[in-house]
Amino acid sequence: MEEEKTESTIKTSGATTPLLLSVPEARKKLGGISKWSLYQLINSRQLESIRIGRRRLIPQIALESFINQRSREDNA
């Protein structure tokens, strides 16, 4: 799989994935959970986020890690 990295996206086999997701984008990727639930995950440090200016952003890799961790816990 060929990857081309830019400042804000990763291009993998023709598809471009942003490195950072907004709160609405992250909510959508987590199955449409509520904004409150997402902030609970962030505040409890279960989901990593960063702040740039006034924006709260979730790294794509942190979202993938969270999903993988939850998947392992549910299958244990």
C-alpha positions, -999 to 999 in steps of 0.1 A, spaced: 0 0 0 15 33 -11 13 62 13 19 99 6 19 122 36 11 158 36 8 183 65 -29 175 73 -38 143 54 -25 109 46 -31 96 11 -34 58 10 -42 40 -23 -62 70 -37 -82 77 -5 -73 108 16 -76 105 53 -73 137 75 -48 134 103 -70 154 126 -108 151 130 -132 177 142 -157 168 170 -185 162 145 -163 141 123 -151 120 152 -187 115 164 -197 103 130 -168 78 129 -179 65 163 -214 56 150 -230 90 157 -225 91 195 -236 123 212 -213 153 215 -216 149 253 -204 113 251 -174 122 230 -164 149 254 -168 124 283 -143 101 265 -119 130 261 -122 142 296 -117 107 311 -86 104 289 -100 74 271 -97 93 238 -68 115 231 -74 150 217 -55 182 210 -64 218 211 -55 242 184 -67 277 192 -103 272 203 -108 240 184 -107 205 199 -94 180 174 -90 142 176 -60 126 159 -72 99 134 -46 75 150 -61 81 185 -95 73 172 -83 41 156 -64 32 188 -95 38 209 -117 16 186 -91 -12 186 -88 -11 224 -125 -12 228 -128 -41 204 -101 -61 223 -119 -54 256 -153 -65 242 -138 -97 227 -119 -107 259 
